[in-house]
Amino acid sequence: MPTTTQLVISERSKPGVLAQVASVLGSAGVNIKAFSAPEVTGTGNLRLLVADLEGARAALRAAKIRFREEVALVLSLENKPGALKEVADLLNKAKINIKCGYCTPSREGKRAIVVLTVSNTQKALDVLRDKSLDEF
């Protein structure tokens, strides 16, 4: 499946926020597969991909940690210079805004797992149909 549900926690940037979320999810047995925590002043968005979405939802609710969900694209690109440029160019030509993105190399290093949220998910899926959209 080329899309996944990403959890977004909007919280004031301060020490301990990531530790608290990681502790709540870890105690519930929920593995964090990827996360993005960009540097911000004030309120920021912690984005998480988890192995057990239902378990994460329940754990966060029980801990009274507010979150929202958003659909994200998951791409597996060749880990080489210019691979992301090709995707970004295709989305740009289709006038699709990339709202958020982060990536990590695969375990063997030959592929890069790229997570993107975009302004029009269905249109992006159509535009990127020849790219490697992957389940993560």
N, CA, C and O atoms as CSV, one atom per row, in Angstrom:
chain,resi,resn,atom,element,x,y,z
A,1,MET,N,N,0.855,-1.180,0.000
A,1,MET,CA,C,0.000,0.000,0.000
A,1,MET,C,C,0.896,1.236,0.000
A,1,MET,O,O,1.795,1.329,0.835
A,2,PRO,N,N,0.681,2.181,-0.904
A,2,PRO,CA,C,1.559,3.334,-1.022
A,2,PRO,C,C,1.266,4.473,-0.047
A,2,PRO,O,O,2.000,5.461,-0.028
A,3,THR,N,N,0.227,4.361,0.752
A,3,THR,CA,C,-0.047,5.399,1.751
A,3,THR,C,C,-0.093,4.759,3.125
A,3,THR,O,O,-0.271,3.550,3.273
A,4,THR,N,N,0.070,5.601,4.111
A,4,THR,CA,C,-0.013,5.154,5.495
A,4,THR,C,C,-0.626,6.275,6.315
A,4,THR,O,O,-0.720,7.413,5.856
A,5,THR,N,N,-1.036,5.952,7.518
A,5,THR,CA,C,-1.548,6.966,8.436
A,5,THR,C,C,-0.426,7.401,9.355
A,5,THR,O,O,0.235,6.586,9.998
A,6,GLN,N,N,-0.231,8.693,9.398
A,6,GLN,CA,C,0.811,9.298,10.217
A,6,GLN,C,C,0.144,9.999,11.395
A,6,GLN,O,O,-0.853,10.700,11.220
A,7,LEU,N,N,0.688,9.814,12.582
A,7,LEU,CA,C,0.181,10.504,13.762
A,7,LEU,C,C,0.931,11.815,13.922
A,7,LEU,O,O,2.148,11.864,13.745
A,8,VAL,N,N,0.215,12.870,14.254
A,8,VAL,CA,C,0.820,14.198,14.417
A,8,VAL,C,C,0.449,14.725,15.796
A,8,VAL,O,O,-0.726,14.857,16.139
A,9,ILE,N,N,1.481,15.021,16.575
A,9,ILE,CA,C,1.286,15.580,17.910
A,9,ILE,C,C,1.824,17.007,17.881
A,9,ILE,O,O,3.018,17.229,17.682
A,10,SER,N,N,0.931,17.967,18.082
A,10,SER,CA,C,1.327,19.379,18.129
A,10,SER,C,C,1.556,19.736,19.589
A,10,SER,O,O,0.653,19.619,20.418
A,11,GLU,N,N,2.760,20.169,19.892
A,11,GLU,CA,C,3.133,20.434,21.284
A,11,GLU,C,C,4.179,21.527,21.315
A,11,GLU,O,O,4.930,21.722,20.359
A,12,ARG,N,N,4.213,22.225,22.412
A,12,ARG,CA,C,5.244,23.250,22.622
A,12,ARG,C,C,6.606,22.569,22.641
A,12,ARG,O,O,6.780,21.523,23.266
A,13,SER,N,N,7.559,23.168,21.955
A,13,SER,CA,C,8.916,22.627,21.909
A,13,SER,C,C,9.585,22.844,23.265
A,13,SER,O,O,9.900,23.971,23.648
A,14,LYS,N,N,9.794,21.737,23.982
A,14,LYS,CA,C,10.417,21.807,25.306
A,14,LYS,C,C,11.013,20.435,25.625
A,14,LYS,O,O,10.632,19.435,25.018
A,15,PRO,N,N,11.937,20.389,26.567
A,15,PRO,CA,C,12.540,19.114,26.928
A,15,PRO,C,C,11.497,18.114,27.424
A,15,PRO,O,O,10.595,18.465,28.185
A,16,GLY,N,N,11.632,16.880,26.984
A,16,GLY,CA,C,10.805,15.802,27.505
A,16,GLY,C,C,9.611,15.392,26.671
A,16,GLY,O,O,9.010,14.351,26.938
A,17,VAL,N,N,9.244,16.182,25.662
A,17,VAL,CA,C,8.058,15.838,24.866
A,17,VAL,C,C,8.266,14.519,24.130
A,17,VAL,O,O,7.440,13.613,24.236
A,18,LEU,N,N,9.353,14.405,23.392
A,18,LEU,CA,C,9.617,13.159,22.670
A,18,LEU,C,C,9.795,12.001,23.647
A,18,LEU,O,O,9.324,10.894,23.387
A,19,ALA,N,N,10.465,12.246,24.759
A,19,ALA,CA,C,10.655,11.191,25.763
A,19,ALA,C,C,9.320,10.681,26.292
A,19,ALA,O,O,9.140,9.477,26.473
A,20,GLN,N,N,8.386,11.594,26.540
A,20,GLN,CA,C,7.079,11.185,27.048
A,20,GLN,C,C,6.326,10.350,26.020
A,20,GLN,O,O,5.780,9.299,26.356
A,21,VAL,N,N,6.292,10.807,24.768
A,21,VAL,CA,C,5.583,10.078,23.719
A,21,VAL,C,C,6.224,8.710,23.506
A,21,VAL,O,O,5.526,7.701,23.397
A,22,ALA,N,N,7.553,8.679,23.448
A,22,ALA,CA,C,8.254,7.407,23.255
A,22,ALA,C,C,8.004,6.457,24.426
A,22,ALA,O,O,7.870,5.250,24.228
A,23,SER,N,N,7.943,6.989,25.625
A,23,SER,CA,C,7.676,6.169,26.806
A,23,SER,C,C,6.268,5.583,26.772
A,23,SER,O,O,6.074,4.397,27.041
A,24,VAL,N,N,5.287,6.424,26.437
A,24,VAL,CA,C,3.890,5.954,26.362
A,24,VAL,C,C,3.753,4.855,25.320
A,24,VAL,O,O,3.139,3.820,25.578
A,25,LEU,N,N,4.324,5.081,24.143
A,25,LEU,CA,C,4.212,4.083,23.080
A,25,LEU,C,C,5.020,2.831,23.404
A,25,LEU,O,O,4.559,1.716,23.160
A,26,GLY,N,N,6.216,3.006,23.949
A,26,GLY,CA,C,7.039,1.858,24.321
A,26,GLY,C,C,6.379,1.001,25.381
A,26,GLY,O,O,6.409,-0.226,25.293
A,27,SER,N,N,5.782,1.630,26.384
A,27,SER,CA,C,5.092,0.885,27.445
A,27,SER,C,C,3.903,0.108,26.907
A,27,SER,O,O,3.525,-0.925,27.459
A,28,ALA,N,N,3.314,0.612,25.823
A,28,ALA,CA,C,2.166,-0.069,25.200
A,28,ALA,C,C,2.626,-1.111,24.180
A,28,ALA,O,O,1.799,-1.775,23.556
A,29,GLY,N,N,3.932,-1.255,24.010
A,29,GLY,CA,C,4.447,-2.235,23.051
A,29,GLY,C,C,4.334,-1.788,21.605
A,29,GLY,O,O,4.339,-2.620,20.697
A,30,VAL,N,N,4.231,-0.480,21.377
A,30,VAL,CA,C,4.086,0.055,20.022
A,30,VAL,C,C,5.458,0.505,19.521
A,30,VAL,O,O,6.097,1.359,20.135
A,31,ASN,N,N,5.902,-0.061,18.421
A,31,ASN,CA,C,7.179,0.302,17.825
A,31,ASN,C,C,7.022,1.543,16.943
A,31,ASN,O,O,6.111,1.612,16.118
A,32,ILE,N,N,7.907,2.514,17.119
A,32,ILE,CA,C,7.951,3.691,16.253
A,32,ILE,C,C,8.842,3.332,15.075
A,32,ILE,O,O,10.028,3.052,15.249
A,33,LYS,N,N,8.268,3.339,13.870
A,33,LYS,CA,C,9.022,2.975,12.670
A,33,LYS,C,C,9.768,4.166,12.080
A,33,LYS,O,O,10.831,3.999,11.484
A,34,ALA,N,N,9.222,5.359,12.243
A,34,ALA,CA,C,9.865,6.574,11.747
A,34,ALA,C,C,9.247,7.759,12.482
A,34,ALA,O,O,8.099,7.705,12.925
A,35,PHE,N,N,10.031,8.830,12.602
A,35,PHE,CA,C,9.476,10.048,13.185
A,35,PHE,C,C,10.201,11.255,12.631
A,35,PHE,O,O,11.327,11.161,12.143
A,36,SER,N,N,9.533,12.384,12.716
A,36,SER,CA,C,10.088,13.664,12.322
A,36,SER,C,C,9.806,14.650,13.444
A,36,SER,O,O,8.662,14.823,13.864
A,37,ALA,N,N,10.868,15.296,13.923
A,37,ALA,CA,C,10.732,16.295,14.981
A,37,ALA,C,C,11.616,17.483,14.617
A,37,ALA,O,O,12.711,17.631,15.159
A,38,PRO,N,N,11.144,18.333,13.698
A,38,PRO,CA,C,11.979,19.448,13.245
A,38,PRO,C,C,12.196,20.487,14.337
A,38,PRO,O,O,11.380,20.641,15.246
A,39,GLU,N,N,13.304,21.186,14.224
A,39,GLU,CA,C,13.618,22.246,15.171
A,39,GLU,C,C,12.621,23.388,14.995
A,39,GLU,O,O,12.408,23.871,13.883
A,40,VAL,N,N,12.019,23.809,16.092
A,40,VAL,CA,C,11.069,24.922,16.052
A,40,VAL,C,C,11.204,25.749,17.326
A,40,VAL,O,O,11.744,25.294,18.335
A,41,THR,N,N,10.704,26.958,17.250
A,41,THR,CA,C,10.523,27.785,18.431
A,41,THR,C,C,9.028,27.893,18.629
A,41,THR,O,O,8.299,28.219,17.692
A,42,GLY,N,N,8.569,27.626,19.821
A,42,GLY,CA,C,7.126,27.640,20.072
A,42,GLY,C,C,6.546,26.257,19.901
A,42,GLY,O,O,7.093,25.282,20.418
A,43,THR,N,N,5.444,26.160,19.182
A,43,THR,CA,C,4.763,24.880,18.991
A,43,THR,C,C,5.255,24.201,17.723
A,43,THR,O,O,5.385,24.828,16.671
A,44,GLY,N,N,5.523,22.919,17.844
A,44,GLY,CA,C,5.975,22.139,16.694
A,44,GLY,C,C,5.136,20.898,16.512
A,44,GLY,O,O,4.306,20.560,17.356
A,45,ASN,N,N,5.359,20.222,15.399
A,45,ASN,CA,C,4.628,18.997,15.085
A,45,ASN,C,C,5.575,17.812,15.095
A,45,ASN,O,O,6.534,17.759,14.324
A,46,LEU,N,N,5.297,16.867,15.974
A,46,LEU,CA,C,5.996,15.596,16.010
A,46,LEU,C,C,5.181,14.634,15.166
A,46,LEU,O,O,4.017,14.375,15.470
A,47,ARG,N,N,5.786,14.097,14.097
A,47,ARG,CA,C,5.095,13.165,13.212
A,47,ARG,C,C,5.661,11.777,13.429
A,47,ARG,O,O,6.875,11.597,13.528
A,48,LEU,N,N,4.763,10.785,13.503
A,48,LEU,CA,C,5.172,9.422,13.806
A,48,LEU,C,C,4.511,8.416,12.868
A,48,LEU,O,O,3.323,8.518,12.561
A,49,LEU,N,N,5.300,7.449,12.423
A,49,LEU,CA,C,4.763,6.250,11.787
A,49,LEU,C,C,4.999,5.123,12.774
A,49,LEU,O,O,6.108,4.950,13.279
A,50,VAL,N,N,3.956,4.359,13.046
A,50,VAL,CA,C,4.053,3.306,14.058
A,50,VAL,C,C,3.660,1.957,13.475
A,50,VAL,O,O,2.949,1.882,12.473
A,51,ALA,N,N,4.130,0.897,14.114
A,51,ALA,CA,C,3.832,-0.457,13.657
A,51,ALA,C,C,2.403,-0.870,14.004
A,51,ALA,O,O,1.811,-1.688,13.300
A,52,ASP,N,N,1.848,-0.323,15.067
A,52,ASP,CA,C,0.506,-0.699,15.529
A,52,ASP,C,C,-0.313,0.578,15.725
A,52,ASP,O,O,-0.288,1.185,16.796
A,53,LEU,N,N,-1.031,0.971,14.691
A,53,LEU,CA,C,-1.782,2.224,14.744
A,53,LEU,C,C,-2.859,2.204,15.819
A,53,LEU,O,O,-3.000,3.170,16.568
A,54,GLU,N,N,-3.616,1.124,15.905
A,54,GLU,CA,C,-4.677,1.045,16.919
A,54,GLU,C,C,-4.091,1.100,18.330
A,54,GLU,O,O,-4.627,1.781,19.204
A,55,GLY,N,N,-3.003,0.390,18.544
A,55,GLY,CA,C,-2.347,0.405,19.852
A,55,GLY,C,C,-1.833,1.786,20.200
A,55,GLY,O,O,-1.931,2.215,21.350
A,56,ALA,N,N,-1.282,2.488,19.214
A,56,ALA,CA,C,-0.779,3.850,19.443
A,56,ALA,C,C,-1.927,4.791,19.779
A,56,ALA,O,O,-1.828,5.603,20.699
A,57,ARG,N,N,-3.005,4.679,19.035
A,57,ARG,CA,C,-4.167,5.538,19.317
A,57,ARG,C,C,-4.635,5.343,20.759
A,57,ARG,O,O,-4.845,6.312,21.488
A,58,ALA,N,N,-4.793,4.095,21.157
A,58,ALA,CA,C,-5.286,3.786,22.508
A,58,ALA,C,C,-4.316,4.288,23.574
A,58,ALA,O,O,-4.736,4.867,24.576
A,59,ALA,N,N,-3.025,4.069,23.361
A,59,ALA,CA,C,-2.028,4.486,24.350
A,59,ALA,C,C,-1.981,6.003,24.482
A,59,ALA,O,O,-1.933,6.526,25.596
A,60,LEU,N,N,-1.994,6.708,23.369
A,60,LEU,CA,C,-1.948,8.170,23.422
A,60,LEU,C,C,-3.205,8.742,24.072
A,60,LEU,O,O,-3.131,9.684,24.860
A,61,ARG,N,N,-4.365,8.162,23.734
A,61,ARG,CA,C,-5.616,8.632,24.367
A,61,ARG,C,C,-5.587,8.391,25.875
A,61,ARG,O,O,-5.979,9.262,26.652
A,62,ALA,N,N,-5.125,7.210,26.287
A,62,ALA,CA,C,-5.065,6.887,27.715
A,62,ALA,C,C,-4.133,7.841,28.459
A,62,ALA,O,O,-4.373,8.170,29.620
A,63,ALA,N,N,-3.071,8.283,27.788
A,63,ALA,CA,C,-2.121,9.217,28.401
A,63,ALA,C,C,-2.549,10.672,28.221
A,63,ALA,O,O,-1.837,11.592,28.625
A,64,LYS,N,N,-3.713,10.869,27.613
A,64,LYS,CA,C,-4.249,12.212,27.364
A,64,LYS,C,C,-3.309,13.069,26.512
A,64,LYS,O,O,-3.176,14.275,26.719
A,65,ILE,N,N,-2.665,12.408,25.550
A,65,ILE,CA,C,-1.828,13.117,24.588
A,65,ILE,C,C,-2.662,13.320,23.331
A,65,ILE,O,O,-3.041,12.360,22.659
A,66,ARG,N,N,-2.940,14.574,23.024
A,66,ARG,CA,C,-3.762,14.873,21.848
A,66,ARG,C,C,-2.950,14.673,20.574
A,66,ARG,O,O,-1.763,14.993,20.511
A,67,PHE,N,N,-3.621,14.139,19.570
A,67,PHE,CA,C,-2.973,13.899,18.282
A,67,PHE,C,C,-4.009,13.994,17.179
A,67,PHE,O,O,-5.214,13.930,17.422
A,68,ARG,N,N,-3.518,14.148,15.976
A,68,ARG,CA,C,-4.377,14.069,14.806
A,68,ARG,C,C,-3.718,13.092,13.838
A,68,ARG,O,O,-2.575,12.677,14.030
A,69,GLU,N,N,-4.447,12.743,12.819
A,69,GLU,CA,C,-3.931,11.797,11.839
A,69,GLU,C,C,-3.923,12.439,10.467
A,69,GLU,O,O,-4.775,13.269,10.149
A,70,GLU,N,N,-2.951,12.047,9.657
A,70,GLU,CA,C,-2.904,12.508,8.276
A,70,GLU,C,C,-2.384,11.381,7.398
A,70,GLU,O,O,-1.622,10.523,7.844
A,71,VAL,N,N,-2.805,11.401,6.160
A,71,VAL,CA,C,-2.357,10.414,5.190
A,71,VAL,C,C,-0.993,10.836,4.666
A,71,VAL,O,O,-0.768,12.006,4.356
A,72,ALA,N,N,-0.096,9.883,4.570
A,72,ALA,CA,C,1.242,10.154,4.046
A,72,ALA,C,C,1.569,9.149,2.949
A,72,ALA,O,O,1.152,7.992,3.007
A,73,LEU,N,N,2.313,9.601,1.956
A,73,LEU,CA,C,2.829,8.716,0.917
A,73,LEU,C,C,4.113,8.083,1.423
A,73,LEU,O,O,4.896,8.727,2.122
A,74,VAL,N,N,4.329,6.830,1.073
A,74,VAL,CA,C,5.576,6.150,1.412
A,74,VAL,C,C,6.207,5.684,0.111
A,74,VAL,O,O,5.624,4.887,-0.623
A,75,LEU,N,N,7.401,6.186,-0.168
A,75,LEU,CA,C,8.113,5.824,-1.387
A,75,LEU,C,C,9.421,5.134,-1.030
A,75,LEU,O,O,10.080,5.481,-0.050
A,76,SER,N,N,9.777,4.166,-1.834
A,76,SER,CA,C,11.073,3.520,-1.712
A,76,SER,C,C,11.850,3.889,-2.969
A,76,SER,O,O,11.588,3.370,-4.054
A,77,LEU,N,N,12.813,4.797,-2.802
A,77,LEU,CA,C,13.577,5.307,-3.938
A,77,LEU,C,C,14.984,4.740,-3.915
A,77,LEU,O,O,15.511,4.381,-2.862
A,78,GLU,N,N,15.580,4.667,-5.093
A,78,GLU,CA,C,16.981,4.272,-5.156
A,78,GLU,C,C,17.785,5.306,-4.375
A,78,GLU,O,O,17.587,6.508,-4.551
A,79,ASN,N,N,18.681,4.851,-3.525
A,79,ASN,CA,C,19.474,5.740,-2.687
A,79,ASN,C,C,20.658,6.268,-3.500
A,79,ASN,O,O,21.782,5.779,-3.392
A,80,LYS,N,N,20.361,7.293,-4.327
A,80,LYS,CA,C,21.377,7.875,-5.206
A,80,LYS,C,C,21.065,9.356,-5.396
A,80,LYS,O,O,19.924,9.779,-5.212
A,81,PRO,N,N,22.071,10.144,-5.762
A,81,PRO,CA,C,21.832,11.572,-6.005
A,81,PRO,C,C,20.779,11.774,-7.098
A,81,PRO,O,O,20.830,11.129,-8.146
A,82,GLY,N,N,19.840,12.661,-6.847
A,82,GLY,CA,C,18.830,13.010,-7.839
A,82,GLY,C,C,17.523,12.242,-7.735
A,82,GLY,O,O,16.546,12.608,-8.389
A,83,ALA,N,N,17.478,11.182,-6.929
A,83,ALA,CA,C,16.247,10.380,-6.841
A,83,ALA,C,C,15.085,11.210,-6.290
A,83,ALA,O,O,13.975,11.145,-6.817
A,84,LEU,N,N,15.331,11.974,-5.253
A,84,LEU,CA,C,14.274,12.810,-4.678
A,84,LEU,C,C,13.903,13.946,-5.627
A,84,LEU,O,O,12.740,14.346,-5.685
A,85,LYS,N,N,14.865,14.465,-6.364
A,85,LYS,CA,C,14.605,15.533,-7.327
A,85,LYS,C,C,13.578,15.088,-8.356
A,85,LYS,O,O,12.688,15.860,-8.711
A,86,GLU,N,N,13.688,13.859,-8.838
A,86,GLU,CA,C,12.734,13.354,-9.831
A,86,GLU,C,C,11.311,13.382,-9.278
A,86,GLU,O,O,10.383,13.799,-9.970
A,87,VAL,N,N,11.141,12.942,-8.041
A,87,VAL,CA,C,9.819,12.933,-7.402
A,87,VAL,C,C,9.332,14.358,-7.193
A,87,VAL,O,O,8.190,14.678,-7.522
A,88,ALA,N,N,10.185,15.213,-6.651
A,88,ALA,CA,C,9.796,16.601,-6.392
A,88,ALA,C,C,9.436,17.323,-7.689
A,88,ALA,O,O,8.489,18.109,-7.716
A,89,ASP,N,N,10.184,17.064,-8.766
A,89,ASP,CA,C,9.880,17.678,-10.060
A,89,ASP,C,C,8.516,17.233,-10.583
A,89,ASP,O,O,7.744,18.055,-11.077
A,90,LEU,N,N,8.216,15.942,-10.478
A,90,LEU,CA,C,6.918,15.432,-10.939
A,90,LEU,C,C,5.769,16.076,-10.159
A,90,LEU,O,O,4.757,16.468,-10.741
A,91,LEU,N,N,5.932,16.179,-8.856
A,91,LEU,CA,C,4.885,16.801,-8.037
A,91,LEU,C,C,4.759,18.287,-8.352
A,91,LEU,O,O,3.650,18.816,-8.409
A,92,ASN,N,N,5.873,18.954,-8.554
A,92,ASN,CA,C,5.864,20.372,-8.904
A,92,ASN,C,C,5.130,20.604,-10.221
A,92,ASN,O,O,4.289,21.498,-10.316
A,93,LYS,N,N,5.444,19.807,-11.229
A,93,LYS,CA,C,4.792,19.956,-12.538
A,93,LYS,C,C,3.284,19.746,-12.439
A,93,LYS,O,O,2.516,20.347,-13.190
A,94,ALA,N,N,2.866,18.892,-11.511
A,94,ALA,CA,C,1.437,18.640,-11.306
A,94,ALA,C,C,0.813,19.646,-10.339
A,94,ALA,O,O,-0.365,19.539,-9.999
A,95,LYS,N,N,1.608,20.622,-9.898
A,95,LYS,CA,C,1.157,21.655,-8.957
A,95,LYS,C,C,0.662,21.062,-7.636
A,95,LYS,O,O,-0.333,21.508,-7.066
A,96,ILE,N,N,1.388,20.044,-7.171
A,96,ILE,CA,C,1.093,19.405,-5.886
A,96,ILE,C,C,2.140,19.888,-4.888
A,96,ILE,O,O,3.340,19.720,-5.104
A,97,ASN,N,N,1.680,20.484,-3.805
A,97,ASN,CA,C,2.575,20.996,-2.785
A,97,ASN,C,C,3.019,19.873,-1.841
A,97,ASN,O,O,2.200,19.081,-1.374
A,98,ILE,N,N,4.316,19.816,-1.572
A,98,ILE,CA,C,4.841,18.912,-0.548
A,98,ILE,C,C,4.775,19.676,0.768
A,98,ILE,O,O,5.497,20.652,0.969
A,99,LYS,N,N,3.904,19.221,1.660
A,99,LYS,CA,C,3.705,19.910,2.925
A,99,LYS,C,C,4.732,19.497,3.973
A,99,LYS,O,O,5.140,20.305,4.807
A,100,CYS,N,N,5.141,18.249,3.923
A,100,CYS,CA,C,6.069,17.718,4.909
A,100,CYS,C,C,6.786,16.524,4.304
A,100,CYS,O,O,6.204,15.791,3.505
A,101,GLY,N,N,8.029,16.323,4.672
A,101,GLY,CA,C,8.743,15.153,4.181
A,101,GLY,C,C,9.939,14.817,5.045
A,101,GLY,O,O,10.563,15.693,5.643
A,102,TYR,N,N,10.247,13.533,5.099
A,102,TYR,CA,C,11.449,13.060,5.769
A,102,TYR,C,C,11.807,11.707,5.184
A,102,TYR,O,O,10.982,11.064,4.535
A,103,CYS,N,N,13.037,11.276,5.415
A,103,CYS,CA,C,13.447,10.002,4.825
A,103,CYS,C,C,14.517,9.329,5.670
A,103,CYS,O,O,15.104,9.931,6.570
A,104,THR,N,N,14.750,8.068,5.354
A,104,THR,CA,C,15.796,7.285,5.988
A,104,THR,C,C,16.259,6.225,5.002
A,104,THR,O,O,15.447,5.709,4.234
A,105,PRO,N,N,17.538,5.888,5.006
A,105,PRO,CA,C,17.965,4.804,4.116
A,105,PRO,C,C,17.426,3.468,4.627
A,105,PRO,O,O,17.207,3.290,5.825
A,106,SER,N,N,17.219,2.547,3.708
A,106,SER,CA,C,16.796,1.210,4.111
A,106,SER,C,C,17.955,0.522,4.823
A,106,SER,O,O,19.072,1.039,4.843
A,107,ARG,N,N,17.692,-0.621,5.396
A,107,ARG,CA,C,18.728,-1.322,6.167
A,107,ARG,C,C,19.965,-1.622,5.348
A,107,ARG,O,O,21.085,-1.480,5.838
A,108,GLU,N,N,19.777,-2.036,4.107
A,108,GLU,CA,C,20.934,-2.375,3.281
A,108,GLU,C,C,21.552,-1.161,2.612
A,108,GLU,O,O,22.636,-1.260,2.036
A,109,GLY,N,N,20.875,-0.002,2.678
A,109,GLY,CA,C,21.426,1.241,2.164
A,109,GLY,C,C,21.214,1.489,0.684
A,109,GLY,O,O,21.576,2.559,0.194
A,110,LYS,N,N,20.642,0.548,-0.046
A,110,LYS,CA,C,20.454,0.716,-1.491
A,110,LYS,C,C,19.176,1.480,-1.833
A,110,LYS,O,O,19.034,2.000,-2.940
A,111,ARG,N,N,18.266,1.545,-0.895
A,111,ARG,CA,C,17.005,2.254,-1.094
A,111,ARG,C,C,16.874,3.319,-0.010
A,111,ARG,O,O,17.491,3.214,1.050
A,112,ALA,N,N,16.072,4.337,-0.280
A,112,ALA,CA,C,15.736,5.362,0.703
A,112,ALA,C,C,14.225,5.350,0.872
A,112,ALA,O,O,13.484,5.428,-0.108
A,113,ILE,N,N,13.778,5.253,2.093
A,113,ILE,CA,C,12.351,5.299,2.398
A,113,ILE,C,C,11.995,6.767,2.621
A,113,ILE,O,O,12.529,7.416,3.520
A,114,VAL,N,N,11.087,7.283,1.790
A,114,VAL,CA,C,10.704,8.693,1.825
A,114,VAL,C,C,9.233,8.792,2.215
A,114,VAL,O,O,8.380,8.127,1.627
A,115,VAL,N,N,8.946,9.619,3.201
A,115,VAL,CA,C,7.577,9.848,3.669
A,115,VAL,C,C,7.220,11.289,3.322
A,115,VAL,O,O,7.938,12.219,3.689
A,116,LEU,N,N,6.103,11.469,2.611
A,116,LEU,CA,C,5.666,12.793,2.195
A,116,LEU,C,C,4.191,12.997,2.511
A,116,LEU,O,O,3.384,12.086,2.326
A,117,THR,N,N,3.842,14.169,2.977
A,117,THR,CA,C,2.444,14.581,2.988
A,117,THR,C,C,2.332,15.665,1.926
A,117,THR,O,O,3.193,16.536,1.805
A,118,VAL,N,N,1.248,15.589,1.162
A,118,VAL,CA,C,1.089,16.473,0.002
A,118,VAL,C,C,-0.298,17.096,-0.001
A,118,VAL,O,O,-1.194,16.670,0.727
A,119,SER,N,N,-0.451,18.113,-0.837
A,119,SER,CA,C,-1.725,18.839,-0.896
A,119,SER,C,C,-2.837,18.034,-1.566
A,119,SER,O,O,-4.012,18.300,-1.314
A,120,ASN,N,N,-2.504,17.065,-2.404
A,120,ASN,CA,C,-3.519,16.257,-3.085
A,120,ASN,C,C,-2.988,14.827,-3.212
A,120,ASN,O,O,-2.274,14.499,-4.160
A,121,THR,N,N,-3.345,13.992,-2.250
A,121,THR,CA,C,-2.798,12.632,-2.184
A,121,THR,C,C,-3.161,11.802,-3.406
A,121,THR,O,O,-2.289,11.149,-3.979
A,122,GLN,N,N,-4.426,11.811,-3.819
A,122,GLN,CA,C,-4.837,10.972,-4.951
A,122,GLN,C,C,-4.133,11.386,-6.241
A,122,GLN,O,O,-3.685,10.538,-7.012
A,123,LYS,N,N,-4.041,12.682,-6.465
A,123,LYS,CA,C,-3.346,13.165,-7.660
A,123,LYS,C,C,-1.866,12.779,-7.611
A,123,LYS,O,O,-1.288,12.404,-8.631
A,124,ALA,N,N,-1.255,12.869,-6.428
A,124,ALA,CA,C,0.148,12.485,-6.277
A,124,ALA,C,C,0.334,11.000,-6.559
A,124,ALA,O,O,1.316,10.609,-7.190
A,125,LEU,N,N,-0.594,10.172,-6.100
A,125,LEU,CA,C,-0.513,8.732,-6.389
A,125,LEU,C,C,-0.555,8.481,-7.888
A,125,LEU,O,O,0.180,7.641,-8.407
A,126,ASP,N,N,-1.414,9.210,-8.577
A,126,ASP,CA,C,-1.505,9.065,-10.036
A,126,ASP,C,C,-0.216,9.512,-10.720
A,126,ASP,O,O,0.273,8.844,-11.631
A,127,VAL,N,N,0.329,10.644,-10.279
A,127,VAL,CA,C,1.543,11.194,-10.878
A,127,VAL,C,C,2.750,10.289,-10.616
A,127,VAL,O,O,3.622,10.147,-11.473
A,128,LEU,N,N,2.795,9.685,-9.440
A,128,LEU,CA,C,3.944,8.880,-9.041
A,128,LEU,C,C,3.756,7.382,-9.271
A,128,LEU,O,O,4.534,6.578,-8.759
A,129,ARG,N,N,2.746,7.005,-10.023
A,129,ARG,CA,C,2.425,5.574,-10.180
A,129,ARG,C,C,3.583,4.741,-10.714
A,129,ARG,O,O,3.636,3.539,-10.457
A,130,ASP,N,N,4.518,5.353,-11.455
A,130,ASP,CA,C,5.661,4.604,-11.974
A,130,ASP,C,C,6.855,4.618,-11.017
A,130,ASP,O,O,7.861,3.955,-11.267
A,131,LYS,N,N,6.743,5.364,-9.938
A,131,LYS,CA,C,7.795,5.367,-8.918
A,131,LYS,C,C,7.516,4.239,-7.928
A,131,LYS,O,O,6.421,3.676,-7.926
A,132,SER,N,N,8.457,3.919,-7.120
A,132,SER,CA,C,8.298,2.815,-6.177
A,132,SER,C,C,7.549,3.302,-4.939
A,132,SER,O,O,8.136,3.869,-4.018
A,133,LEU,N,N,6.256,3.069,-4.941
A,133,LEU,CA,C,5.442,3.360,-3.756
A,133,LEU,C,C,5.396,2.072,-2.959
A,133,LEU,O,O,5.118,1.009,-3.513
A,134,ASP,N,N,5.659,2.153,-1.692
A,134,ASP,CA,C,5.910,0.957,-0.927
A,134,ASP,C,C,5.185,0.974,0.415
A,134,ASP,O,O,4.789,2.027,0.916
A,135,GLU,N,N,5.023,-0.209,0.977
A,135,GLU,CA,C,4.470,-0.309,2.317
A,135,GLU,C,C,5.623,-0.225,3.302
A,135,GLU,O,O,6.682,-0.811,3.081
A,136,PHE,N,N,5.414,0.503,4.387
A,136,PHE,CA,C,6.504,0.700,5.347
A,136,PHE,C,C,6.022,0.281,6.715
A,136,PHE,O,O,6.775,0.360,7.686
